[in-house]
Amino acid sequence: MNAFEIIGGKPLKGEIIPQGAKNEALQIISAVLLTENKVTISNIPDIKDVNKLIELLGDLGVKVERINKDTYTFEAKNIDLDFFQSATFKAKGGSLRGSIMIVGPLLARFGKAAIPKPGGDKIGRRRLDTHFLGFEKLGAKFVYDAKTNFFTVDATNLKGTYILLDEASVTGTANIVMAAVLAKGTTTIYNAACEPYLQQLCKMLNRMGAKISGIGSNLLTIEGVSRLNGTEHRMLPDMIEIGSFIGLAAMTGSEITIKDVHYEELGIIPDIFRRLGIQMELRGDDLHIPAQKHYEIETFIDGSIMTIADAPWPGFTPDLLSIVLVTATQAKGTVLVHQKMFESRLFFVDKLIDMGAQIILCDPHRATVIGLDRKVKLRGIEMTSPDIRAGVSLLIAALSAEGKSTIYNIEQIERGYQNIDERLIALGANIKRVDGNAPSH
């Protein structure tokens, strides 16, 4: 097991390029299964979750070629449908949440699929009902075997229909869209997610010959077509990384320029960080964060304490609430962070409290942060990363803290952030990778 050893308290400086978007990658790469023709995808992040999905597609029979470090071609001409029943598939599919994303395309093209119950983050219950209810509405029949933990789906006769999603799930919407593009007739999806990543998927499918309208809204109309062709696609930069680097710059008092951010696709993210008092300047398509000695959290107009909560797009993404929370620990002022979507995502605050942060965990969904305004520095401690986003939040805390911190279970961080230690070292961070197992207590 690897760990990060960090000596904090040092300002960083320089430019950093965000990786390709992890959450877009899992949808876009799964979509290659919809055609037997070649699909070329660039700006793919080199991270575990994405690499596992690419490996899984290779096992399924997709011809995968890596052209350069971030560009692959995929050709899904000869798919081995028997692979679904194999132990290899059960092991690989079960360890990867993103494996659910291959179900929609396989149902659309081959009329059947199977999937082990996916794993992934320990951030609370993540339902897959939205995916399966959507497939059922399109005419699929599925059976869950509790003994083997396998879902088997038969979809030999998918037909377009009206679907009102029970929640605006990004992966659920993407999966149903991919199933619907080859279904007979017209499908209407209401309460669809409309994140930029989903817009990217729909635009890519349209370039392949799909007929999707309403892109960017929560009402999608899909006219089924008989087949799709190949295409080329470049992925957006990862907005979660961009938000993480804004928080990092503020917490460490650093001057950082984040390159090529696709600012118009960031939605409300820059405004939320501005509400924490963080200054930023757009230079072309680069986001420049100047070094700030202090940053002050705004209040609401009536003077009451600011609340920052997650909401479906174009609201604030839940993936950045951990970053907002840690960034607020050194601001001036108080903020209530309300994590509506996942019930275990705020439990990492006990580590921040151990470091000296002033945080009241109100319940599993809400935490009040009383900023220290840099009057007291956080102190380095030993800690374990529970999930991707909390792991990076703890890494940011460690980089701002006085003394040495050790973060164990960094495999969780590396599921979502490529070469994060090397990229931070290039900005001047004192961080090294060491062997180490988390202490058992």
VOPAGU-2260 file (C-alpha; in pm, 1 decimal, decimal comma):
REM VOPAGU-2260
SITE   aa  ch    i         X         Y         Z
SITE  MET   A    0       0,0       0,0       0,0
SITE  ASN   A    1     122,3     349,7     -79,1
SITE  ALA   A    2      90,3     664,4     129,1
SITE  PHE   A    3     171,8    1033,0      77,7
SITE  GLU   A    4     404,8    1210,0     318,2
SITE  ILE   A    5     353,3    1586,1     306,6
SITE  ILE   A    6     540,9    1873,6     469,4
SITE  GLY   A    7     291,3    2156,9     454,9
SITE  GLY   A    8     274,4    2529,2     517,6
SITE  LYS   A    9     453,1    2633,5     199,2
SITE  PRO   A   10     296,9    2851,5     -75,2
SITE  LEU   A   11     296,4    2697,6    -424,4
SITE  LYS   A   12     339,1    2873,5    -757,1
SITE  GLY   A   13     301,5    2791,8   -1123,9
SITE  GLU   A   14      72,7    2654,7   -1391,5
SITE  ILE   A   15    -125,3    2331,6   -1382,5
SITE  ILE   A   16    -320,9    2160,5   -1660,0
SITE  PRO   A   17    -641,5    1983,8   -1553,4
SITE  GLN   A   18    -680,9    1623,9   -1670,1
SITE  GLY   A   19    -967,5    1504,8   -1889,6
SITE  ALA   A   20   -1295,8    1465,8   -1706,0
SITE  LYS   A   21   -1328,8    1133,8   -1521,0
SITE  ASN   A   22   -1708,9    1140,5   -1514,0
SITE  GLU   A   23   -1729,0    1214,9   -1885,9
SITE  ALA   A   24   -1477,0     941,3   -1967,2
SITE  LEU   A   25   -1686,6     662,7   -1812,8
SITE  GLN   A   26   -1985,2     753,6   -2036,4
SITE  ILE   A   27   -1795,6     834,8   -2355,7
SITE  ILE   A   28   -1578,5     521,2   -2345,6
SITE  SER   A   29   -1884,3     300,1   -2285,5
SITE  ALA   A   30   -2053,7     456,5   -2591,1
SITE  VAL   A   31   -1796,0     297,8   -2825,0
SITE  LEU   A   32   -1993,6     -26,8   -2781,1
SITE  LEU   A   33   -2281,2     125,5   -2983,2
SITE  THR   A   34   -2098,6      89,2   -3315,6
SITE  GLU   A   35   -1870,4    -160,2   -3488,0
SITE  ASN   A   36   -1681,1     130,6   -3647,2
SITE  LYS   A   37   -1368,4     296,4   -3509,1
SITE  VAL   A   38   -1409,3     568,7   -3244,0
SITE  THR   A   39   -1112,8     790,2   -3147,5
SITE  ILE   A   40   -1119,8     961,5   -2807,0
SITE  SER   A   41    -863,0    1211,5   -2680,3
SITE  ASN   A   42    -789,4    1386,7   -2347,7
SITE  ILE   A   43    -861,8    1061,5   -2159,2
SITE  PRO   A   44    -737,0    1083,6   -1798,0
SITE  ASP   A   45    -478,3     822,9   -1697,3
SITE  ILE   A   46    -653,7     713,1   -1375,4
SITE  LYS   A   47    -747,0     376,1   -1228,5
SITE  ASP   A   48   -1124,2     386,2   -1279,2
SITE  VAL   A   49   -1088,9     481,5   -1646,1
SITE  ASN   A   50    -803,5     237,4   -1714,8
SITE  LYS   A   51   -1008,0     -43,6   -1557,3
SITE  LEU   A   52   -1302,3      34,6   -1786,1
SITE  ILE   A   53   -1075,2      37,1   -2094,2
SITE  GLU   A   54    -930,9    -299,0   -1982,5
SITE  LEU   A   55   -1284,5    -434,6   -1935,6
SITE  LEU   A   56   -1376,6    -331,2   -2291,1
SITE  GLY   A   57   -1063,6    -510,8   -2417,5
SITE  ASP   A   58   -1174,7    -826,2   -2233,8
SITE  LEU   A   59   -1517,5    -793,6   -2400,0
SITE  GLY   A   60   -1350,1    -807,6   -2740,6
SITE  VAL   A   61   -1315,1    -437,9   -2823,5
SITE  LYS   A   62    -996,8    -370,9   -3022,1
SITE  VAL   A   63    -823,2     -97,6   -2818,8
SITE  GLU   A   64    -517,8      95,3   -2939,0
SITE  ARG   A   65    -336,9     365,2   -2745,0
SITE  ILE   A   66    -215,8     626,2   -2994,9
SITE  ASN   A   67     -48,6     853,7   -2738,7
SITE  LYS   A   68     -67,8     916,9   -2365,1
SITE  ASP   A   69    -423,6    1053,5   -2370,8
SITE  THR   A   70    -568,9     925,2   -2701,3
SITE  TYR   A   71    -715,7     582,6   -2778,5
SITE  THR   A   72    -901,1     422,2   -3067,2
SITE  PHE   A   73   -1176,1     168,3   -2999,8
SITE  GLU   A   74   -1329,2     -77,5   -3245,1
SITE  ALA   A   75   -1617,2    -283,6   -3101,6
SITE  LYS   A   76   -1661,5    -515,4   -3399,6
SITE  ASN   A   77   -1629,4    -857,3   -3232,8
SITE  ILE   A   78   -1791,8    -857,3   -2889,4
SITE  ASP   A   79   -1776,6   -1174,6   -2680,0
SITE  LEU   A   80   -2118,3   -1183,9   -2509,8
SITE  ASP   A   81   -2028,9   -1503,3   -2319,0
SITE  PHE   A   82   -1767,6   -1302,0   -2127,0
SITE  PHE   A   83   -2054,1   -1174,7   -1906,5
SITE  GLN   A   84   -2088,6   -1508,5   -1733,4
SITE  SER   A   85   -1716,2   -1535,9   -1654,7
SITE  ALA   A   86   -1552,0   -1502,7   -1313,8
SITE  THR   A   87   -1315,4   -1241,6   -1463,0
SITE  PHE   A   88   -1608,4   -1020,8   -1554,9
SITE  LYS   A   89   -1763,3   -1062,9   -1211,2
SITE  ALA   A   90   -1438,6    -962,8   -1039,6
SITE  LYS   A   91   -1357,9    -668,3   -1268,8
SITE  GLY   A   92   -1712,2    -539,8   -1314,1
SITE  GLY   A   93   -1789,4    -563,9    -944,0
SITE  SER   A   94   -1488,0    -353,8    -843,0
SITE  LEU   A   95   -1576,2     -65,3   -1076,0
SITE  ARG   A   96   -1881,1     157,3   -1037,9
SITE  GLY   A   97   -1841,5     277,3   -1397,5
SITE  SER   A   98   -1903,9     -76,5   -1528,2
SITE  ILE   A   99   -2279,9      -8,4   -1504,6
SITE  MET   A  100   -2233,7     231,3   -1799,4
SITE  ILE   A  101   -2174,9     -50,9   -2048,8
SITE  VAL   A  102   -2524,7    -192,7   -1992,2
SITE  GLY   A  103   -2718,5      67,8   -2195,8
SITE  PRO   A  104   -2503,8      38,3   -2510,5
SITE  LEU   A  105   -2498,0    -343,9   -2494,1
SITE  LEU   A  106   -2876,4    -363,5   -2454,7
SITE  ALA   A  107   -2920,9    -127,6   -2748,7
SITE  ARG   A  108   -2690,1    -313,3   -2983,6
SITE  PHE   A  109   -2715,1    -678,4   -2874,0
SITE  GLY   A  110   -3044,0    -699,4   -2681,6
SITE  LYS   A  111   -2887,7    -845,0   -2367,1
SITE  ALA   A  112   -2638,7    -770,3   -2090,9
SITE  ALA   A  113   -2538,3    -878,8   -1742,4
SITE  ILE   A  114   -2368,5    -684,0   -1471,8
SITE  PRO   A  115   -2239,8    -764,4   -1123,6
SITE  LYS   A  116   -2356,6    -527,0    -850,0
SITE  PRO   A  117   -2099,4    -245,2    -881,1
SITE  GLY   A  118   -1863,0    -131,0    -604,8
SITE  GLY   A  119   -1677,3     200,5    -577,7
SITE  ASP   A  120   -1675,9     478,1    -319,2
SITE  LYS   A  121   -1781,1     440,0      42,0
SITE  ILE   A  122   -1988,3     758,1      38,0
SITE  GLY   A  123   -2327,1     616,2     121,8
SITE  ARG   A  124   -2590,3     426,0     -68,2
SITE  ARG   A  125   -2588,3     486,0    -442,8
SITE  ARG   A  126   -2899,5     350,0    -604,1
SITE  LEU   A  127   -2899,6     199,5    -951,5
SITE  ASP   A  128   -3279,3     192,9    -969,8
SITE  THR   A  129   -3292,5     490,7   -1210,1
SITE  HIS   A  130   -3089,9     295,8   -1469,1
SITE  PHE   A  131   -3303,0     -17,3   -1447,3
SITE  LEU   A  132   -3640,5     157,5   -1428,7
SITE  GLY   A  133   -3543,2     340,3   -1748,8
SITE  PHE   A  134   -3440,0      17,4   -1924,1
SITE  GLU   A  135   -3768,1    -144,0   -1812,4
SITE  LYS   A  136   -3971,7     143,7   -1956,7
SITE  LEU   A  137   -3791,7      84,4   -2289,5
SITE  GLY   A  138   -3903,1    -279,7   -2275,5
SITE  ALA   A  139   -3610,1    -456,5   -2107,8
SITE  LYS   A  140   -3672,1    -733,8   -1857,3
SITE  PHE   A  141   -3418,6    -782,7   -1582,7
SITE  VAL   A  142   -3360,5   -1029,6   -1302,0
SITE  TYR   A  143   -3143,4    -974,5    -993,6
SITE  ASP   A  144   -2992,6   -1287,8    -844,0
SITE  ALA   A  145   -2915,0   -1212,1    -478,1
SITE  LYS   A  146   -2697,7   -1525,6    -447,2
SITE  THR   A  147   -2458,2   -1432,7    -728,5
SITE  ASN   A  148   -2508,3   -1052,7    -699,4
SITE  PHE   A  149   -2568,8   -1041,2   -1077,0
SITE  PHE   A  150   -2821,1    -842,5   -1280,1
SITE  THR   A  151   -2923,5   -1011,6   -1608,5
SITE  VAL   A  152   -3111,1    -804,5   -1864,1
SITE  ASP   A  153   -3301,5    -913,4   -2175,3
SITE  ALA   A  154   -3379,1    -633,5   -2421,8
SITE  THR   A  155   -3448,3    -800,1   -2755,4
SITE  ASN   A  156   -3728,3    -556,4   -2833,7
SITE  LEU   A  157   -3650,5    -203,8   -2710,5
SITE  LYS   A  158   -3918,8      51,9   -2799,9
SITE  GLY   A  159   -3918,1     429,0   -2758,4
SITE  THR   A  160   -4138,7     563,2   -2477,7
SITE  TYR   A  161   -4196,7     852,9   -2236,7
SITE  ILE   A  162   -3972,2     832,2   -1929,4
SITE  LEU   A  163   -3993,7    1059,4   -1625,2
SITE  LEU   A  164   -3679,0     992,1   -1422,4
SITE  ASP   A  165   -3723,3     957,7   -1045,9
SITE  GLU   A  166   -3401,2    1155,6   -1000,9
SITE  ALA   A  167   -3183,1    1357,7   -1239,8
SITE  SER   A  168   -2905,4    1096,9   -1227,7
SITE  VAL   A  169   -2615,4    1174,4   -1463,4
SITE  THR   A  170   -2510,4     813,1   -1513,8
SITE  GLY   A  171   -2875,0     700,3   -1523,5
SITE  THR   A  172   -2960,8     955,4   -1793,9
SITE  ALA   A  173   -2649,7     865,2   -1994,8
SITE  ASN   A  174   -2722,4     492,6   -1977,4
SITE  ILE   A  175   -3086,2     535,1   -2082,5
SITE  VAL   A  176   -2987,0     771,1   -2367,5
SITE  MET   A  177   -2739,6     510,7   -2496,0
SITE  ALA   A  178   -3007,6     239,2   -2478,5
SITE  ALA   A  179   -3264,8     462,5   -2651,6
SITE  VAL   A  180   -3057,2     577,1   -2951,9
SITE  LEU   A  181   -3102,6     236,8   -3123,7
SITE  ALA   A  182   -3454,6     162,4   -2990,2
SITE  LYS   A  183   -3752,9     164,0   -3229,5
SITE  GLY   A  184   -3952,2     487,9   -3221,8
SITE  THR   A  185   -3915,1     804,0   -3013,5
SITE  THR   A  186   -3804,7     824,0   -2650,8
SITE  THR   A  187   -3867,4    1130,2   -2434,4
SITE  ILE   A  188   -3668,5    1163,3   -2110,9
SITE  TYR   A  189   -3797,6    1424,5   -1865,4
SITE  ASN   A  190   -3604,2    1528,5   -1551,8
SITE  ALA   A  191   -3293,0    1428,6   -1747,1
SITE  ALA   A  192   -2954,2    1533,7   -1609,4
SITE  CYS   A  193   -2805,3    1813,8   -1819,6
SITE  GLU   A  194   -2441,7    1829,7   -1699,2
SITE  PRO   A  195   -2180,2    1934,5   -1958,4
SITE  TYR   A  196   -2054,1    1572,7   -1958,5
SITE  LEU   A  197   -2396,2    1448,8   -2062,4
SITE  GLN   A  198   -2416,7    1719,8   -2328,6
SITE  GLN   A  199   -2080,2    1596,5   -2457,0
SITE  LEU   A  200   -2213,8    1240,2   -2479,6
SITE  CYS   A  201   -2527,1    1351,0   -2669,6
SITE  LYS   A  202   -2324,2    1563,0   -2913,8
SITE  MET   A  203   -2088,1    1270,5   -2975,5
SITE  LEU   A  204   -2381,6    1032,7   -3035,8
SITE  ASN   A  205   -2535,4    1281,3   -3281,3
SITE  ARG   A  206   -2205,0    1294,6   -3471,8
SITE  MET   A  207   -2229,2     912,1   -3487,2
SITE  GLY   A  208   -2574,5     939,2   -3647,1
SITE  ALA   A  209   -2810,6     951,3   -3345,6
SITE  LYS   A  210   -3103,8    1194,3   -3340,2
SITE  ILE   A  211   -3109,7    1359,8   -2998,4
SITE  SER   A  212   -3268,6    1701,4   -2941,0
SITE  GLY   A  213   -3305,4    1915,7   -2627,8
SITE  ILE   A  214   -2934,0    1882,1   -2539,8
SITE  GLY   A  215   -2848,9    2101,4   -2240,2
SITE  SER   A  216   -3207,2    2094,8   -2106,9
SITE  ASN   A  217   -3384,3    1849,8   -1876,5
SITE  LEU   A  218   -3611,6    1727,5   -2156,5
SITE  LEU   A  219   -3440,3    1505,9   -2413,4
SITE  THR   A  220   -3609,3    1365,7   -2724,0
SITE  ILE   A  221   -3442,0    1071,5   -2897,3
SITE  GLU   A  222   -3555,1     936,4   -3231,5
SITE  GLY   A  223   -3425,4     581,1   -3263,1
SITE  VAL   A  224   -3198,1     499,2   -3558,8
SITE  SER   A  225   -3095,7     158,2   -3693,1
SITE  ARG   A  226   -2718,0     197,8   -3660,6
SITE  LEU   A  227   -2440,4     436,7   -3554,8
SITE  ASN   A  228   -2105,1     514,5   -3718,0
SITE  GLY   A  229   -1758,8     593,4   -3583,8
SITE  THR   A  230   -1643,0     941,3   -3478,0
SITE  GLU   A  231   -1369,1    1142,2   -3306,7
SITE  HIS   A  232   -1423,2    1303,5   -2967,3
SITE  ARG   A  233   -1217,6    1522,6   -2730,6
SITE  MET   A  234   -1314,7    1527,0   -2366,7
SITE  LEU   A  235   -1362,4    1835,8   -2150,1
SITE  PRO   A  236   -1117,9    1918,8   -1869,5
SITE  ASP   A  237   -1224,4    1783,3   -1529,9
SITE  MET   A  238   -1428,8    2052,0   -1350,3
SITE  ILE   A  239   -1375,6    1873,9   -1016,6
SITE  GLU   A  240    -999,3    1903,7   -1058,2
SITE  ILE   A  241   -1036,6    2270,4   -1151,2
SITE  GLY   A  242   -1242,1    2334,6    -835,6
SITE  SER   A  243    -987,9    2137,2    -629,9
SITE  PHE   A  244    -702,3    2355,1    -758,6
SITE  ILE   A  245    -896,7    2676,8    -678,9
SITE  GLY   A  246    -938,4    2551,3    -321,4
SITE  LEU   A  247    -574,2    2445,4    -305,3
SITE  ALA   A  248    -453,4    2791,6    -414,7
SITE  ALA   A  249    -668,0    2964,9    -150,9
SITE  MET   A  250    -576,9    2730,6     135,0
SITE  THR   A  251    -202,1    2748,8      72,2
SITE  GLY   A  252    -191,7    3121,3     -16,8
SITE  SER   A  253     -55,1    3029,2    -358,7
SITE  GLU   A  254     -50,6    3193,1    -699,7
SITE  ILE   A  255    -169,3    2928,1    -944,1
SITE  THR   A  256    -282,7    2944,8   -1306,5
SITE  ILE   A  257    -515,0    2663,8   -1416,0
SITE  LYS   A  258    -479,4    2619,0   -1792,6
SITE  ASP   A  259    -750,6    2567,0   -2057,4
SITE  VAL   A  260   -1045,5    2538,7   -1817,5
SITE  HIS   A  261   -1334,9    2567,0   -2071,5
SITE  TYR   A  262   -1472,3    2840,2   -1846,1
SITE  GLU   A  263   -1820,0    2845,8   -2003,3
SITE  GLU   A  264   -1866,4    2479,3   -1901,4
SITE  LEU   A  265   -1786,8    2541,7   -1531,2
SITE  GLY   A  266   -2133,8    2675,2   -1454,2
SITE  ILE   A  267   -2174,0    2805,7   -1098,9
SITE  ILE   A  268   -1841,8    2661,1    -970,7
SITE  PRO   A  269   -1630,3    2982,5    -991,5
SITE  ASP   A  270   -1911,9    3184,4    -827,7
SITE  ILE   A  271   -1932,9    2946,8    -530,6
SITE  PHE   A  272   -1558,9    2985,1    -465,1
SITE  ARG   A  273   -1595,7    3363,1    -502,4
SITE  ARG   A  274   -1858,7    3346,1    -224,7
SITE  LEU   A  275   -1582,1    3208,2      -3,5
SITE  GLY   A  276   -1387,1    3526,8     -81,7
SITE  ILE   A  277   -1146,8    3371,7    -332,9
SITE  GLN   A  278   -1030,3    3606,2    -608,2
SITE  MET   A  279    -978,0    3476,7    -960,1
SITE  GLU   A  280    -921,2    3622,5   -1301,7
SITE  LEU   A  281    -998,0    3473,4   -1641,4
SITE  ARG   A  282    -706,3    3520,5   -1882,9
SITE  GLY   A  283    -818,3    3386,9   -2220,0
SITE  ASP   A  284    -934,0    3039,3   -2116,1
SITE  ASP   A  285    -690,9    3016,9   -1821,7
SITE  LEU   A  286    -807,8    3077,1   -1465,9
SITE  HIS   A  287    -553,9    3275,1   -1260,9
SITE  ILE   A  288    -580,5    3254,4    -881,1
SITE  PRO   A  289    -363,2    3523,6    -716,2
SITE  ALA   A  290    -193,6    3462,5    -379,6
SITE  GLN   A  291    -428,7    3586,5    -106,6
SITE  LYS   A  292    -333,4    3647,6     257,5
SITE  HIS   A  293    -702,2    3640,9     360,3
SITE  TYR   A  294   -1034,6    3547,3     206,0
SITE  GLU   A  295   -1370,1    3624,1     366,1
SITE  ILE   A  296   -1691,2    3421,6     330,6
SITE  GLU   A  297   -1988,8    3630,5     218,3
SITE  THR   A  298   -2312,1    3631,5     415,4
SITE  PHE   A  299   -2661,2    3629,9     268,1
SITE  ILE   A  300   -2807,2    3977,2     201,4
SITE  ASP   A  301   -2989,2    3978,8     537,0
SITE  GLY   A  302   -2661,9    3904,6     717,4
SITE  SER   A  303   -2740,5    3538,9     790,9
SITE  ILE   A  304   -2478,6    3263,7     755,8
SITE  MET   A  305   -2403,5    3151,2     399,9
SITE  THR   A  306   -2522,0    2799,3     309,9
SITE  ILE   A  307   -2355,9    2610,1      26,2
SITE  ALA   A  308   -2546,9    2303,3     -88,5
SITE  ASP   A  309   -2529,4    2062,2    -380,2
SITE  ALA   A  310   -2802,6    2044,0    -644,3
SITE  PRO   A  311   -2852,0    1886,7    -987,6
SITE  TRP   A  312   -2679,8    2079,1   -1269,3
SITE  PRO   A  313   -2678,3    2374,5   -1324,1
SITE  GLY   A  314   -2662,6    2372,1    -942,2
SITE  PHE   A  315   -2339,0    2303,3    -752,7
SITE  THR   A  316   -2184,8    1958,4    -798,5
SITE  PRO   A  317   -2172,8    1737,0    -484,2
SITE  ASP   A  318   -1819,7    1631,1    -582,7
SITE  LEU   A  319   -1684,5    1974,9    -482,1
SITE  LEU   A  320   -1853,9    2014,9    -143,3
SITE  SER   A  321   -1563,1    1840,3      33,7
SITE  ILE   A  322   -1326,6    2092,7    -129,2
SITE  VAL   A  323   -1548,7    2388,5     -28,3
SITE  LEU   A  324   -1557,8    2256,5     327,8
SITE  VAL   A  325   -1181,0    2225,4     363,9
SITE  THR   A  326   -1120,1    2562,4     193,1
SITE  ALA   A  327   -1358,4    2733,2     437,6
SITE  THR   A  328   -1151,5    2616,6     737,1
SITE  GLN   A  329    -896,8    2896,4     674,6
SITE  ALA   A  330   -1141,4    3163,9     554,1
SITE  LYS   A  331   -1272,3    3449,2     765,7
SITE  GLY   A  332   -1635,3    3385,7     857,2
SITE  THR   A  333   -1874,6    3092,9     887,2
SITE  VAL   A  334   -2047,8    2869,5     632,8
SITE  LEU   A  335   -2295,9    2583,7     652,0
SITE  VAL   A  336   -2210,1    2304,7     405,7
SITE  HIS   A  337   -2514,4    2093,7     317,9
SITE  GLN   A  338   -2441,2    1766,1     136,1
SITE  LYS   A  339   -2786,8    1653,5      22,2
SITE  MET   A  340   -2699,3    1364,8    -203,7
SITE  PHE   A  341   -2474,6    1127,2      -7,1
SITE  GLU   A  342   -2507,2    1050,4     361,0
SITE  SER   A  343   -2146,4     954,1     442,6
SITE  ARG   A  344   -1947,7    1212,6     254,4
SITE  LEU   A  345   -1890,6    1452,6     544,7
SITE  PHE   A  346   -1754,7    1197,7     791,3
SITE  PHE   A  347   -1395,8    1286,3     697,7
SITE  VAL   A  348   -1432,2    1613,4     896,5
SITE  ASP   A  349   -1311,8    1432,1    1209,9
SITE  LYS   A  350    -962,9    1434,4    1051,2
SITE  LEU   A  351    -986,0    1810,8     988,3
SITE  ILE   A  352   -1098,4    1863,3    1350,2
SITE  ASP   A  353    -791,5    1661,3    1461,7
SITE  MET   A  354    -582,0    1904,2    1254,9
SITE  GLY   A  355    -730,2    2198,6    1446,4
SITE  ALA   A  356   -1018,9    2302,8    1219,0
SITE  GLN   A  357   -1331,6    2449,3    1381,1
SITE  ILE   A  358   -1615,0    2237,0    1243,1
SITE  ILE   A  359   -1946,0    2125,2    1391,4
SITE  LEU   A  360   -2085,9    1813,4    1222,3
SITE  CYS   A  361   -2458,4    1878,0    1264,8
SITE  ASP   A  362   -2572,7    1545,1    1113,2
SITE  PRO   A  363   -2459,2    1313,7     828,2
SITE  HIS   A  364   -2557,0    1579,1     573,2
SITE  ARG   A  365   -2457,9    1913,3     727,9
SITE  ALA   A  366   -2144,9    2069,1     874,4
SITE  THR   A  367   -2085,1    2422,4    1000,0
SITE  VAL   A  368   -1732,6    2553,4     940,0
SITE  ILE   A  369   -1602,4    2842,8    1150,1
SITE  GLY   A  370   -1305,4    2977,9     954,4
SITE  LEU   A  371    -972,3    3031,0    1133,2
SITE  ASP   A  372    -873,0    3324,2     905,1
SITE  ARG   A  373    -512,7    3189,5     911,2
SITE  LYS   A  374    -476,4    3301,2    1275,8
SITE  VAL   A  375    -415,0    2936,0    1361,6
SITE  LYS   A  376    -254,8    2698,3    1113,1
SITE  LEU   A  377    -381,5    2342,9    1079,4
SITE  ARG   A  378    -132,8    2086,5    1214,8
SITE  GLY   A  379      -5,1    1780,9    1031,6
SITE  ILE   A  380    -143,1    1441,5    1138,5
SITE  GLU   A  381    -171,8    1081,7    1014,1
SITE  MET   A  382    -498,0    1009,8     830,7
SITE  THR   A  383    -665,2     773,4     584,9
SITE  SER   A  384    -846,0     870,0     264,7
SITE  PRO   A  385   -1206,3     736,5     272,1
SITE  ASP   A  386   -1304,8     834,5     -84,8
SITE  ILE   A  387   -1170,6    1022,9    -388,1
SITE  ARG   A  388   -1293,9    1373,3    -302,5
SITE  ALA   A  389   -1238,5    1356,4      74,7
SITE  GLY   A  390    -887,5    1225,1      -1,5
SITE  VAL   A  391    -801,4    1531,4    -208,3
SITE  SER   A  392    -957,9    1759,3      54,6
SITE  LEU   A  393    -730,1    1603,0     317,6
SITE  LEU   A  394    -435,4    1643,8      78,8
SITE  ILE   A  395    -517,1    2016,3      43,5
SITE  ALA   A  396    -545,3    2044,3     423,9
SITE  ALA   A  397    -207,6    1871,5     463,7
SITE  LEU   A  398     -39,9    2105,7     212,9
SITE  SER   A  399    -164,0    2406,0     413,0
SITE  ALA   A  400     -81,9    2256,7     755,6
SITE  GLU   A  401     223,6    2308,8     972,7
SITE  GLY   A  402     449,2    2006,5    1000,4
SITE  LYS   A  403     427,3    1658,1     852,8
SITE  SER   A  404     110,3    1476,4     747,2
SITE  THR   A  405      78,2    1118,8     623,1
SITE  ILE   A  406    -221,2    1016,0     412,1
SITE  TYR   A  407    -284,8     642,3     378,7
SITE  ASN   A  408    -508,3     462,2     127,0
SITE  ILE   A  409    -407,6     703,6    -150,4
SITE  GLU   A  410    -536,1     446,4    -401,6
SITE  GLN   A  411    -872,2     616,6    -342,3
SITE  ILE   A  412    -728,1     954,9    -448,5
SITE  GLU   A  413    -562,2     801,4    -753,9
SITE  ARG   A  414    -892,5     659,4    -875,2
SITE  GLY   A  415    -981,3    1018,3    -968,5
SITE  TYR   A  416    -662,8    1227,2    -999,6
SITE  GLN   A  417    -377,7    1135,0   -1234,2
SITE  ASN   A  418     -15,0    1173,4   -1114,5
SITE  ILE   A  419    -138,2    1416,8    -850,6
SITE  ASP   A  420     186,7    1404,0    -651,1
SITE  GLU   A  421     407,5    1480,6    -955,7
SITE  ARG   A  422     183,9    1766,3   -1066,4
SITE  LEU   A  423     185,8    1921,5    -718,2
SITE  ILE   A  424     563,0    1878,6    -686,2
SITE  ALA   A  425     593,9    2080,3   -1011,6
SITE  LEU   A  426     415,8    2365,4    -826,0
SITE  GLY   A  427     665,2    2339,2    -538,2
SITE  ALA   A  428     478,7    2106,8    -300,5
SITE  ASN   A  429     680,4    1895,8     -57,0
SITE  ILE   A  430     510,1    1562,0    -110,4
SITE  LYS   A  431     655,9    1214,3    -146,6
SITE  ARG   A  432     517,2     869,2    -200,5
SITE  VAL   A  433     610,7     617,2      67,8
SITE  ASP   A  434     520,9     258,2     149,8
SITE  GLY   A  435     284,0     241,7     438,1
SITE  ASN   A  436     -27,6      76,1     573,3
SITE  ALA   A  437    -282,0     268,5     772,2
SITE  PRO   A  438    -253,3     204,3    1146,4
SITE  SER   A  439    -530,7     -29,4    1260,3
SITE  HIS   A  440    -744,6     131,8    1529,2
